[in-house]
Amino acid sequence: MTDQQYAINAVGQPGRAAPLRNGRAEWLHRWLEGETPDAALLEQYGFQPDQYYAVVLYRPMSFSEHALSAAANGAQLVALLQTEANRRGINGPVCLYDNQTAALFHPVEDPQQTTRLKRKTEEIRKQLSVRLNNADIHCGVGRPAKGMAMLRHSFREAEQALRLSNELQIQARPTFFGNSSLYALLRSLKSPEELERFCKTWLADLINYDTRQQSELLETLRAYFANNGNTALTAKELRIHRNTLAYRLNRIAEITCLDLEDADVRLNLHLALKAYEVLYAPNAVSL
């Protein structure tokens, strides 16, 4: 069986065919418009009624020039996503969405603990990039939800996160529902000058230091916040020794003359990093 055949027949559970419309699962189209899916259909796809899921959307920026068609590309993406999810013990349904986007309904054991979700989402995104000839993969994630009605909201959040990931060119990591809401808020401000002033207040010293020394203190700070201050996970993401990370964090504190243990300082620095991404995205002129 080819990858494309597997993708169409293995949505949710291997060997069970699912009707497609313009390359997209027919039921998915109707569900997003407000229809309640048939219970037997949801069982066919592998949905568990008492399970929390988070919708995760994966979309490559572009497929290989040798690809035969958008539908074939989408089928290939679904097949790869299904394989990578299975390899990690993720038994959530996988569906094709708008020909070039694949949706994974990622099971979540505890909606208040999403560390594993974030880690697995990033692992899959990186592996999809490798298997698609190092294509940039955009990824949007909705909040965990239980029940198809609430899960529809998670899907819309994932769509918004995916759209903002594309607009801000944040393909190096997944965009989660919390970040997408913050990005949308920052982009809605009518005065980019205020955002620039805010960024300069909190980040100018680090930006100038990175420019002069060709260092990565700004990226170090971003990773540190992204990992909730966990130094082991931050060092792993940056591929540096924990002692190197400790040195960088000390340098950040020295250069900025700020106390990184202060909650208000951390909040402002984190917000400034998000604002910086919005301001200096490729299409930031639309602010």
Secondary structure as the mmCIF struct_conf table of DSSP 4:
data_model
#
loop_
_struct_conf.conf_type_id
_struct_conf.id
_struct_conf.beg_label_comp_id
_struct_conf.beg_label_asym_id
_struct_conf.beg_label_seq_id
_struct_conf.end_label_comp_id
_struct_conf.end_label_asym_id
_struct_conf.end_label_seq_id
HELX_RH_AL_P HELX_RH_AL_P1 ASP A 3 ASN A 9
BEND BEND1 VAL A 11 GLN A 13
TURN_TY1_P TURN_TY1_P1 PRO A 14 GLY A 15
STRN STRN1 LEU A 20 ARG A 21
TURN_TY1_P TURN_TY1_P2 ASN A 22 GLY A 23
STRN STRN2 ARG A 24 ALA A 25
HELX_RH_AL_P HELX_RH_AL_P2 GLU A 26 LEU A 32
TURN_TY1_P TURN_TY1_P3 GLU A 33 GLY A 34
HELX_LH_PP_P HELX_LH_PP_P1 GLU A 35 ASP A 38
HELX_RH_AL_P HELX_RH_AL_P3 ALA A 39 TYR A 45
TURN_TY1_P TURN_TY1_P4 GLY A 46 GLY A 46
TURN_TY1_P TURN_TY1_P5 PRO A 49 ASP A 50
STRN STRN3 TYR A 52 PRO A 60
BEND BEND2 MET A 61 MET A 61
TURN_TY1_P TURN_TY1_P6 GLU A 65 HIS A 66
HELX_RH_AL_P HELX_RH_AL_P4 ALA A 70 ARG A 87
TURN_TY1_P TURN_TY1_P7 ARG A 88 GLY A 89
STRN STRN4 VAL A 94 TYR A 97
TURN_TY1_P TURN_TY1_P8 ASP A 98 GLN A 100
STRN STRN5 THR A 101 VAL A 108
BEND BEND3 GLU A 109 GLU A 109
TURN_TY1_P TURN_TY1_P9 PRO A 111 GLN A 112
HELX_RH_AL_P HELX_RH_AL_P5 THR A 115 ARG A 131
TURN_TY1_P TURN_TY1_P10 LEU A 132 ASN A 134
STRN STRN6 ILE A 137 VAL A 141
HELX_LH_PP_P HELX_LH_PP_P2 GLY A 142 PRO A 144
STRN STRN7 ALA A 145 LYS A 146
BEND BEND4 GLY A 147 GLY A 147
HELX_RH_AL_P HELX_RH_AL_P6 MET A 148 GLU A 167
TURN_TY1_P TURN_TY1_P11 LEU A 168 GLN A 169
BEND BEND5 ALA A 172 ARG A 173
STRN STRN8 THR A 175 PHE A 176
HELX_RH_AL_P HELX_RH_AL_P7 PHE A 177 SER A 188
BEND BEND6 LYS A 190 LYS A 190
HELX_RH_AL_P HELX_RH_AL_P8 PRO A 192 GLN A 213
TURN_TY1_P TURN_TY1_P12 GLN A 214 GLN A 214
HELX_RH_AL_P HELX_RH_AL_P9 LEU A 217 ALA A 226
TURN_TY1_P TURN_TY1_P13 ASN A 227 GLY A 229
HELX_RH_AL_P HELX_RH_AL_P10 THR A 231 LEU A 238
TURN_TY1_P TURN_TY1_P14 ARG A 239 ARG A 239
HELX_RH_AL_P HELX_RH_AL_P11 ARG A 242 THR A 256
TURN_TY1_P TURN_TY1_P15 CYS A 257 CYS A 257
TURN_TY1_P TURN_TY1_P16 LEU A 260 GLU A 261
HELX_RH_AL_P HELX_RH_AL_P12 ALA A 263 LEU A 279
TURN_TY1_P TURN_TY1_P17 TYR A 280 TYR A 280
BEND BEND7 ALA A 281 ALA A 281
TURN_TY1_P TURN_TY1_P18 PRO A 282 ASN A 283
HELX_RH_3T_P HELX_RH_3T_P1 ALA A 284 SER A 286
#
